[in-house]
Amino acid sequence: MITITVNGEPHAAKPGSTVTDLLREMGLDPGRVAIERNLEILSRPDWQKTSLQAGCCYEIVQFVG
């Protein structure tokens, strides 16, 4: 397992997991969130090919409406 930070909290993730895998694991609807990695916004097309890296910080904002 690797440790990342999600919304300010430590989070364990499987090596090789992608941002899309993280959303699935967290039960979040990919159509209703925005994601920032290390202070840079990740574009939606990059989520599937962006591997989670140990020590990275992810901020996930969920849209409610």
KOLSEKOL-89556 format. One record per atom (N, C-alpha, C, O): residue number from 1; residue in three letters; atom name; x, y, z. Coordinates in Angstrom, 1 decimal, m for minus. Layout:
<sites>
{NUM "ALA" "CA" {X Y Z}}
...
</sites>
This chain:
<sites>
{1 "MET" "N" {0.8 m1.2 0.0}}
{1 "MET" "CA" {0.0 0.0 0.0}}
{1 "MET" "C" {0.9 1.2 0.0}}
{1 "MET" "O" {2.0 1.2 0.5}}
{2 "ILE" "N" {0.3 2.3 m0.6}}
{2 "ILE" "CA" {1.0 3.6 m0.6}}
{2 "ILE" "C" {0.1 4.6 0.2}}
{2 "ILE" "O" {m1.1 4.3 0.3}}
{3 "THR" "N" {0.7 5.6 0.7}}
{3 "THR" "CA" {m0.1 6.6 1.4}}
{3 "THR" "C" {m0.1 7.9 0.6}}
{3 "THR" "O" {0.9 8.5 0.2}}
{4 "ILE" "N" {m1.3 8.4 0.4}}
{4 "ILE" "CA" {m1.6 9.7 m0.2}}
{4 "ILE" "C" {m2.4 10.5 0.8}}
{4 "ILE" "O" {m2.8 10.0 1.8}}
{5 "THR" "N" {m2.6 11.8 0.4}}
{5 "THR" "CA" {m3.5 12.6 1.2}}
{5 "THR" "C" {m4.7 13.0 0.4}}
{5 "THR" "O" {m4.5 13.5 m0.7}}
{6 "VAL" "N" {m5.9 12.8 0.9}}
{6 "VAL" "CA" {m7.1 13.1 0.2}}
{6 "VAL" "C" {m7.9 14.1 1.1}}
{6 "VAL" "O" {m8.3 13.7 2.2}}
{7 "ASN" "N" {m8.1 15.3 0.6}}
{7 "ASN" "CA" {m8.8 16.3 1.4}}
{7 "ASN" "C" {m8.2 16.5 2.8}}
{7 "ASN" "O" {m9.0 16.6 3.8}}
{8 "GLY" "N" {m6.9 16.5 2.9}}
{8 "GLY" "CA" {m6.2 16.8 4.1}}
{8 "GLY" "C" {m6.1 15.6 5.1}}
{8 "GLY" "O" {m5.5 15.7 6.1}}
{9 "GLU" "N" {m6.6 14.4 4.7}}
{9 "GLU" "CA" {m6.5 13.2 5.5}}
{9 "GLU" "C" {m5.6 12.1 4.8}}
{9 "GLU" "O" {m5.7 12.0 3.6}}
{10 "PRO" "N" {m4.8 11.4 5.6}}
{10 "PRO" "CA" {m4.1 10.3 5.0}}
{10 "PRO" "C" {m5.0 9.2 4.5}}
{10 "PRO" "O" {m6.1 8.9 5.1}}
{11 "HIS" "N" {m4.6 8.6 3.4}}
{11 "HIS" "CA" {m5.4 7.6 2.7}}
{11 "HIS" "C" {m4.5 6.5 2.2}}
{11 "HIS" "O" {m3.6 6.8 1.5}}
{12 "ALA" "N" {m4.8 5.3 2.4}}
{12 "ALA" "CA" {m4.0 4.2 1.9}}
{12 "ALA" "C" {m4.6 3.8 0.5}}
{12 "ALA" "O" {m5.8 3.7 0.3}}
{13 "ALA" "N" {m3.7 3.5 m0.5}}
{13 "ALA" "CA" {m4.2 3.2 m1.8}}
{13 "ALA" "C" {m3.3 2.1 m2.3}}
{13 "ALA" "O" {m2.1 1.9 m1.9}}
{14 "LYS" "N" {m3.8 1.3 m3.2}}
{14 "LYS" "CA" {m3.0 0.2 m3.9}}
{14 "LYS" "C" {m2.1 0.8 m4.9}}
{14 "LYS" "O" {m2.4 1.7 m5.7}}
{15 "PRO" "N" {m0.8 0.3 m4.9}}
{15 "PRO" "CA" {0.1 0.8 m5.9}}
{15 "PRO" "C" {m0.5 0.5 m7.3}}
{15 "PRO" "O" {m1.1 m0.6 m7.6}}
{16 "GLY" "N" {m0.3 1.4 m8.2}}
{16 "GLY" "CA" {m0.8 1.2 m9.6}}
{16 "GLY" "C" {m2.2 1.7 m9.8}}
{16 "GLY" "O" {m2.7 1.8 m10.9}}
{17 "SER" "N" {m2.9 2.1 m8.7}}
{17 "SER" "CA" {m4.3 2.7 m8.8}}
{17 "SER" "C" {m4.2 4.0 m9.5}}
{17 "SER" "O" {m3.3 4.8 m9.4}}
{18 "THR" "N" {m5.3 4.3 m10.2}}
{18 "THR" "CA" {m5.5 5.6 m10.9}}
{18 "THR" "C" {m6.4 6.5 m10.1}}
{18 "THR" "O" {m7.1 6.0 m9.1}}
{19 "VAL" "N" {m6.5 7.7 m10.5}}
{19 "VAL" "CA" {m7.5 8.6 m9.9}}
{19 "VAL" "C" {m8.9 8.1 m10.1}}
{19 "VAL" "O" {m9.7 8.2 m9.2}}
{20 "THR" "N" {m9.2 7.5 m11.2}}
{20 "THR" "CA" {m10.5 6.9 m11.4}}
{20 "THR" "C" {m10.8 5.8 m10.4}}
{20 "THR" "O" {m11.9 5.7 m9.9}}
{21 "ASP" "N" {m9.8 5.0 m10.1}}
{21 "ASP" "CA" {m9.9 3.9 m9.1}}
{21 "ASP" "C" {m10.2 4.5 m7.8}}
{21 "ASP" "O" {m11.0 4.0 m7.0}}
{22 "LEU" "N" {m9.5 5.6 m7.4}}
{22 "LEU" "CA" {m9.7 6.3 m6.1}}
{22 "LEU" "C" {m11.2 6.7 m6.0}}
{22 "LEU" "O" {m11.8 6.5 m5.0}}
{23 "LEU" "N" {m11.7 7.4 m7.1}}
{23 "LEU" "CA" {m13.1 7.8 m7.0}}
{23 "LEU" "C" {m14.1 6.6 m6.8}}
{23 "LEU" "O" {m15.0 6.7 m6.0}}
{24 "ARG" "N" {m13.8 5.6 m7.5}}
{24 "ARG" "CA" {m14.7 4.4 m7.4}}
{24 "ARG" "C" {m14.6 3.8 m6.0}}
{24 "ARG" "O" {m15.6 3.5 m5.4}}
{25 "GLU" "N" {m13.4 3.7 m5.4}}
{25 "GLU" "CA" {m13.2 3.2 m4.1}}
{25 "GLU" "C" {m13.9 4.1 m3.1}}
{25 "GLU" "O" {m14.5 3.6 m2.1}}
{26 "MET" "N" {m13.9 5.4 m3.3}}
{26 "MET" "CA" {m14.6 6.3 m2.4}}
{26 "MET" "C" {m16.1 6.5 m2.6}}
{26 "MET" "O" {m16.8 7.1 m1.8}}
{27 "GLY" "N" {m16.6 5.8 m3.7}}
{27 "GLY" "CA" {m18.0 5.9 m3.9}}
{27 "GLY" "C" {m18.5 7.2 m4.5}}
{27 "GLY" "O" {m19.6 7.6 m4.3}}
{28 "LEU" "N" {m17.6 7.9 m5.2}}
{28 "LEU" "CA" {m17.9 9.2 m5.7}}
{28 "LEU" "C" {m18.3 9.1 m7.2}}
{28 "LEU" "O" {m17.6 8.4 m7.9}}
{29 "ASP" "N" {m19.3 9.9 m7.6}}
{29 "ASP" "CA" {m19.7 9.9 m9.0}}
{29 "ASP" "C" {m18.7 10.8 m9.8}}
{29 "ASP" "O" {m18.6 12.0 m9.5}}
{30 "PRO" "N" {m18.0 10.3 m10.7}}
{30 "PRO" "CA" {m17.0 11.0 m11.5}}
{30 "PRO" "C" {m17.6 12.2 m12.2}}
{30 "PRO" "O" {m16.8 13.2 m12.5}}
{31 "GLY" "N" {m18.8 12.2 m12.5}}
{31 "GLY" "CA" {m19.5 13.3 m13.2}}
{31 "GLY" "C" {m19.8 14.5 m12.3}}
{31 "GLY" "O" {m20.2 15.5 m12.8}}
{32 "ARG" "N" {m19.6 14.3 m11.0}}
{32 "ARG" "CA" {m20.0 15.4 m10.1}}
{32 "ARG" "C" {m18.8 15.9 m9.2}}
{32 "ARG" "O" {m19.0 16.4 m8.1}}
{33 "VAL" "N" {m17.6 15.6 m9.7}}
{33 "VAL" "CA" {m16.4 16.1 m8.9}}
{33 "VAL" "C" {m15.4 16.8 m9.7}}
{33 "VAL" "O" {m15.3 16.7 m11.0}}
{34 "ALA" "N" {m14.5 17.6 m9.0}}
{34 "ALA" "CA" {m13.3 18.2 m9.6}}
{34 "ALA" "C" {m12.2 17.7 m8.8}}
{34 "ALA" "O" {m12.3 17.6 m7.5}}
{35 "ILE" "N" {m11.0 17.5 m9.4}}
{35 "ILE" "CA" {m9.9 17.0 m8.6}}
{35 "ILE" "C" {m8.6 17.8 m8.9}}
{35 "ILE" "O" {m8.3 18.2 m10.0}}
{36 "GLU" "N" {m7.9 18.0 m7.8}}
{36 "GLU" "CA" {m6.7 18.8 m7.8}}
{36 "GLU" "C" {m5.6 17.8 m7.2}}
{36 "GLU" "O" {m5.8 17.2 m6.2}}
{37 "ARG" "N" {m4.5 17.8 m7.9}}
{37 "ARG" "CA" {m3.3 17.0 m7.4}}
{37 "ARG" "C" {m2.2 17.9 m7.2}}
{37 "ARG" "O" {m1.7 18.6 m8.2}}
{38 "ASN" "N" {m1.7 18.0 m6.0}}
{38 "ASN" "CA" {m0.5 18.8 m5.7}}
{38 "ASN" "C" {m0.7 20.3 m6.2}}
{38 "ASN" "O" {0.2 20.8 m6.8}}
{39 "LEU" "N" {m1.9 20.8 m5.9}}
{39 "LEU" "CA" {m2.2 22.2 m6.3}}
{39 "LEU" "C" {m2.4 22.5 m7.8}}
{39 "LEU" "O" {m2.5 23.6 m8.2}}
{40 "GLU" "N" {m2.6 21.4 m8.6}}
{40 "GLU" "CA" {m2.8 21.6 m10.0}}
{40 "GLU" "C" {m4.1 20.8 m10.3}}
{40 "GLU" "O" {m4.3 19.6 m10.0}}
{41 "ILE" "N" {m5.0 21.4 m11.1}}
{41 "ILE" "CA" {m6.3 20.8 m11.4}}
{41 "ILE" "C" {m6.0 19.7 m12.5}}
{41 "ILE" "O" {m5.2 19.9 m13.4}}
{42 "LEU" "N" {m6.6 18.5 m12.3}}
{42 "LEU" "CA" {m6.4 17.4 m13.2}}
{42 "LEU" "C" {m7.6 17.5 m14.2}}
{42 "LEU" "O" {m8.8 17.5 m13.7}}
{43 "SER" "N" {m7.3 17.4 m15.5}}
{43 "SER" "CA" {m8.4 17.4 m16.4}}
{43 "SER" "C" {m9.0 16.0 m16.4}}
{43 "SER" "O" {m8.4 15.0 m16.2}}
{44 "ARG" "N" {m10.3 15.9 m16.7}}
{44 "ARG" "CA" {m11.1 14.7 m16.6}}
{44 "ARG" "C" {m10.5 13.6 m17.5}}
{44 "ARG" "O" {m10.4 12.5 m17.1}}
{45 "PRO" "N" {m10.0 13.9 m18.7}}
{45 "PRO" "CA" {m9.4 12.9 m19.6}}
{45 "PRO" "C" {m8.2 12.2 m19.0}}
{45 "PRO" "O" {m7.8 11.1 m19.4}}
{46 "ASP" "N" {m7.5 12.9 m18.1}}
{46 "ASP" "CA" {m6.3 12.4 m17.5}}
{46 "ASP" "C" {m6.5 11.5 m16.3}}
{46 "ASP" "O" {m5.6 10.8 m15.8}}
{47 "TRP" "N" {m7.7 11.5 m15.7}}
{47 "TRP" "CA" {m8.0 10.7 m14.5}}
{47 "TRP" "C" {m7.6 9.2 m14.7}}
{47 "TRP" "O" {m7.0 8.6 m13.8}}
{48 "GLN" "N" {m8.0 8.6 m15.8}}
{48 "GLN" "CA" {m7.8 7.2 m16.0}}
{48 "GLN" "C" {m6.3 6.9 m16.2}}
{48 "GLN" "O" {m5.9 5.8 m15.8}}
{49 "LYS" "N" {m5.5 7.8 m16.7}}
{49 "LYS" "CA" {m4.1 7.5 m16.9}}
{49 "LYS" "C" {m3.2 8.1 m15.9}}
{49 "LYS" "O" {m2.0 7.9 m15.9}}
{50 "THR" "N" {m3.7 8.8 m14.8}}
{50 "THR" "CA" {m2.9 9.3 m13.8}}
{50 "THR" "C" {m2.8 8.4 m12.6}}
{50 "THR" "O" {m3.8 8.1 m11.9}}
{51 "SER" "N" {m1.7 7.8 m12.4}}
{51 "SER" "CA" {m1.5 6.9 m11.3}}
{51 "SER" "C" {m1.3 7.6 m10.0}}
{51 "SER" "O" {m0.7 8.7 m9.9}}
{52 "LEU" "N" {m1.9 7.1 m8.9}}
{52 "LEU" "CA" {m1.7 7.7 m7.6}}
{52 "LEU" "C" {m0.2 7.4 m7.2}}
{52 "LEU" "O" {0.3 6.3 m7.3}}
{53 "GLN" "N" {0.4 8.5 m6.7}}
{53 "GLN" "CA" {1.8 8.4 m6.2}}
{53 "GLN" "C" {1.9 8.7 m4.8}}
{53 "GLN" "O" {1.3 9.6 m4.2}}
{54 "ALA" "N" {2.7 7.9 m4.1}}
{54 "ALA" "CA" {2.9 8.1 m2.6}}
{54 "ALA" "C" {3.3 9.5 m2.3}}
{54 "ALA" "O" {4.2 10.1 m3.0}}
{55 "GLY" "N" {2.7 10.1 m1.3}}
{55 "GLY" "CA" {3.1 11.4 m0.9}}
{55 "GLY" "C" {2.3 12.5 m1.6}}
{55 "GLY" "O" {2.4 13.7 m1.2}}
{56 "CYS" "N" {1.6 12.2 m2.7}}
{56 "CYS" "CA" {0.8 13.2 m3.4}}
{56 "CYS" "C" {m0.4 13.6 m2.6}}
{56 "CYS" "O" {m1.0 12.9 m1.8}}
{57 "CYS" "N" {m0.8 14.9 m2.8}}
{57 "CYS" "CA" {m2.0 15.4 m2.1}}
{57 "CYS" "C" {m3.1 15.7 m3.1}}
{57 "CYS" "O" {m2.9 16.3 m4.2}}
{58 "TYR" "N" {m4.3 15.1 m2.9}}
{58 "TYR" "CA" {m5.4 15.2 m3.7}}
{58 "TYR" "C" {m6.5 15.9 m3.0}}
{58 "TYR" "O" {m6.9 15.6 m1.9}}
{59 "GLU" "N" {m7.1 16.9 m3.7}}
{59 "GLU" "CA" {m8.3 17.6 m3.2}}
{59 "GLU" "C" {m9.4 17.2 m4.1}}
{59 "GLU" "O" {m9.3 17.4 m5.3}}
{60 "ILE" "N" {m10.5 16.7 m3.6}}
{60 "ILE" "CA" {m11.7 16.3 m4.3}}
{60 "ILE" "C" {m12.9 17.2 m3.9}}
{60 "ILE" "O" {m13.2 17.1 m2.7}}
{61 "VAL" "N" {m13.4 17.9 m4.8}}
{61 "VAL" "CA" {m14.6 18.7 m4.6}}
{61 "VAL" "C" {m15.8 18.1 m5.2}}
{61 "VAL" "O" {m15.8 17.9 m6.5}}
{62 "GLN" "N" {m16.8 17.8 m4.5}}
{62 "GLN" "CA" {m18.0 17.2 m5.0}}
{62 "GLN" "C" {m19.1 18.3 m5.2}}
{62 "GLN" "O" {m19.4 19.1 m4.3}}
{63 "PHE" "N" {m19.7 18.3 m6.4}}
{63 "PHE" "CA" {m20.7 19.3 m6.7}}
{63 "PHE" "C" {m22.0 18.8 m6.2}}
{63 "PHE" "O" {m22.4 17.6 m6.4}}
{64 "VAL" "N" {m22.8 19.7 m5.5}}
{64 "VAL" "CA" {m24.1 19.3 m5.0}}
{64 "VAL" "C" {m25.1 20.3 m5.6}}
{64 "VAL" "O" {m24.9 21.5 m5.7}}
{65 "GLY" "N" {m26.2 19.7 m6.1}}
{65 "GLY" "CA" {m27.2 20.6 m6.7}}
{65 "GLY" "C" {m28.5 20.0 m6.8}}
{65 "GLY" "O" {m29.4 20.7 m7.3}}
</sites>
